[in-house]
Amino acid sequence: MYALYLAMRDRGTPWYAKVLGTVVVGYALSPLDLIPDFIPVLGLLDDLILVPAGIALVLKMIPAEVMTRCRERAKVELSGKKLISRKAMSVVIFIWLIILVLIAWAIVSRF
């Protein structure tokens, strides 16, 4: 996944692959799903089908030499490290806070 992230930032990656790749990675890392997970079977199928299919499509759009370079760079950069993105964590927490505030507002406004 990190190699794909690096490929999205590489100059050799076509713009359309960058757009689709950003959407796929964002969807994969997002706590929000197209089909909610509580719906039996269908809720999990979107994660099992959409994400891998999107990644496979993006990988076909990226030139092989760019992907090879990004995989090597990811291997070097991640050796012995954990991936922690404070920016992404902040966005996810912010989204959940907004959802919780809206739910609380809806509950309070009913009474």
C-alpha positions as CSV (number, residue, x, y, z in Angstrom):
1,M,0.0,0.0,0.0
2,Y,2.9,2.4,0.8
3,A,4.5,1.7,-2.6
4,L,1.2,2.6,-4.2
5,Y,1.1,5.8,-2.1
6,L,4.7,6.6,-3.4
7,A,3.6,5.9,-6.9
8,M,0.8,8.4,-6.6
9,R,3.4,11.1,-5.8
10,D,5.8,10.1,-8.6
11,R,6.2,12.3,-11.7
12,G,6.2,9.2,-13.9
13,T,2.6,8.2,-12.9
14,P,-0.1,9.4,-15.3
15,W,-2.6,11.8,-13.8
16,Y,-5.6,9.5,-14.3
17,A,-3.8,6.7,-12.4
18,K,-3.1,9.3,-9.6
19,V,-6.7,10.2,-9.3
20,L,-8.0,6.6,-9.3
21,G,-5.2,5.6,-6.9
22,T,-5.9,8.3,-4.5
23,V,-9.6,7.3,-4.5
24,V,-8.8,3.6,-3.9
25,V,-6.3,4.2,-1.2
26,G,-8.6,6.8,0.5
27,Y,-11.5,4.3,0.3
28,A,-9.3,1.5,1.7
29,L,-8.2,3.5,4.7
30,S,-11.5,5.2,5.3
31,P,-13.7,4.0,8.2
32,L,-16.7,4.8,6.0
33,D,-17.8,2.2,3.4
34,L,-19.9,2.3,0.3
35,I,-22.0,-0.6,1.7
36,P,-22.0,-0.6,5.6
37,D,-20.4,-3.6,7.2
38,F,-23.5,-4.4,9.3
39,I,-25.4,-5.5,6.1
40,P,-24.8,-9.3,6.0
41,V,-22.4,-10.5,3.3
42,L,-22.7,-7.4,1.1
43,G,-21.1,-5.2,3.7
44,L,-17.9,-7.2,3.6
45,L,-18.0,-7.9,-0.1
46,D,-17.3,-4.3,-1.0
47,D,-14.0,-4.5,0.9
48,L,-13.1,-7.9,-0.6
49,I,-14.0,-7.0,-4.2
50,L,-13.8,-3.2,-4.7
51,V,-10.5,-2.5,-3.0
52,P,-8.5,-5.3,-4.6
53,A,-10.1,-4.6,-8.0
54,G,-9.3,-0.9,-7.7
55,I,-5.7,-1.6,-6.7
56,A,-5.3,-4.0,-9.6
57,L,-6.6,-1.5,-12.0
58,V,-4.4,1.3,-10.7
59,L,-1.3,-1.0,-10.9
60,K,-2.1,-1.7,-14.5
61,M,-2.2,2.1,-15.2
62,I,1.2,2.8,-13.6
63,P,4.3,2.2,-15.7
64,A,6.3,-0.9,-14.5
65,E,9.5,1.0,-14.0
66,V,7.7,3.5,-11.7
67,M,6.2,0.8,-9.7
68,T,9.5,-1.1,-9.3
69,R,11.2,2.1,-8.2
70,C,8.4,2.8,-5.6
71,R,8.5,-0.7,-4.3
72,E,12.2,-0.5,-3.7
73,R,11.9,2.9,-2.0
74,A,9.1,1.6,0.2
75,K,11.1,-1.4,1.2
76,V,14.0,0.8,2.2
77,E,11.9,3.4,4.0
78,L,9.7,0.9,5.9
79,S,12.4,-1.4,7.1
80,G,11.8,-1.7,10.8
81,K,9.3,1.2,10.9
82,K,5.6,1.5,11.7
83,L,3.4,3.6,9.5
84,I,1.8,6.4,11.5
85,S,0.1,9.3,9.8
86,R,-1.0,12.0,12.3
87,K,-2.6,13.9,9.5
88,A,-4.8,11.0,8.4
89,M,-5.6,10.1,12.0
90,S,-6.7,13.7,12.6
91,V,-9.0,13.6,9.6
92,V,-10.6,10.3,10.6
93,I,-11.1,11.5,14.2
94,F,-12.6,14.8,12.9
95,I,-15.0,12.9,10.7
96,W,-16.1,10.7,13.5
97,L,-16.6,13.7,15.8
98,I,-18.8,15.3,13.2
99,I,-20.8,12.1,12.9
100,L,-21.2,11.9,16.7
101,V,-22.2,15.5,17.0
102,L,-24.8,15.0,14.3
103,I,-26.2,11.9,16.0
104,A,-26.3,13.7,19.4
105,W,-28.0,16.7,17.8
106,A,-30.6,14.4,16.2
107,I,-31.3,12.7,19.5
108,V,-31.6,16.0,21.4
109,S,-33.8,17.7,18.8
110,R,-36.3,14.8,19.1
111,F,-37.0,15.7,22.7
